[in-house]
């Protein structure tokens, strides 16, 4: 079984600052996906960024980037030039990559961490 | 809006009653997942469908829970004889092969 640990229950930064959210995971799998999801207050969960474990290059999406350290099983999220709209719960998630009917992954779904509540102060 | 919808958004029920939730995935997505999220926690996997076949169920899914996905389109999650411990947000997600899951807004269940 996989576990995902987010050690920062809450973080608060000023608008325009850069913030890094931490995530570590434990797995015996060699092929998997990692995700950061954002859940704004009373709104649905949306994907921020994803990383395939076989890719060495860190994923980036505009102001969002990850630092993926496979050997250390670490997957942190960096948000640059933070904005008020970035205020949300951020969840790190893991999913195995599987073959056959589960091709593409996800037989037992995503394994989430407990989340980090990020507050962007004006 | 991710394109995944859930109904109802909120449900208040008394202990012992049965409830049913519905999820409408993105139309071309053949895979559908149900998760449960309690306060202060990340979502936990409940069950997975590929088309109409229910392929995986978590140990969290007790005998009082049942899920269906007739014709591989929408899905329903039923909880029989609800208990106060069932109070949670129930999330649905859909995907094609490739891993990224798109989540609905959830159904918040309160059992009194």
Boltz contact constraints between the chains, C-beta under 6 A:
constraints:
  - contact:
      token1: [A, 33]
      token2: [B, 99]
      max_distance: 6.0
  - contact:
      token1: [A, 44]
      token2: [B, 103]
      max_distance: 6.0
  - contact:
      token1: [A, 44]
      token2: [B, 105]
      max_distance: 6.0
  - contact:
      token1: [A, 45]
      token2: [B, 103]
      max_distance: 6.0
  - contact:
      token1: [A, 47]
      token2: [B, 100]
      max_distance: 6.0
  - contact:
      token1: [A, 50]
      token2: [B, 100]
      max_distance: 6.0
  - contact:
      token1: [A, 91]
      token2: [B, 42]
      max_distance: 6.0
  - contact:
      token1: [A, 95]
      token2: [B, 99]
      max_distance: 6.0
  - contact:
      token1: [A, 101]
      token2: [B, 50]
      max_distance: 6.0
  - contact:
      token1: [A, 103]
      token2: [B, 97]
      max_distance: 6.0
  - contact:
      token1: [A, 104]
      token2: [B, 97]
      max_distance: 6.0
  - contact:
      token1: [A, 104]
      token2: [B, 98]
      max_distance: 6.0
  - contact:
      token1: [A, 104]
      token2: [B, 99]
      max_distance: 6.0
  - contact:
      token1: [A, 105]
      token2: [B, 99]
      max_distance: 6.0
  - contact:
      token1: [A, 107]
      token2: [B, 56]
      max_distance: 6.0
  - contact:
      token1: [A, 108]
      token2: [B, 45]
      max_distance: 6.0
  - contact:
      token1: [A, 108]
      token2: [B, 56]
      max_distance: 6.0
  - contact:
      token1: [A, 109]
      token2: [B, 33]
      max_distance: 6.0
  - contact:
      token1: [A, 109]
      token2: [B, 45]
      max_distance: 6.0
  - contact:
      token1: [A, 109]
      token2: [B, 48]
      max_distance: 6.0
  - contact:
      token1: [A, 112]
      token2: [B, 42]
      max_distance: 6.0
  - contact:
      token1: [A, 112]
      token2: [B, 43]
      max_distance: 6.0
  - contact:
      token1: [A, 113]
      token2: [B, 42]
      max_distance: 6.0
  - contact:
      token1: [A, 114]
      token2: [B, 41]
      max_distance: 6.0
  - contact:
      token1: [A, 114]
      token2: [B, 42]
      max_distance: 6.0
  - contact:
      token1: [A, 115]
      token2: [B, 42]
      max_distance: 6.0
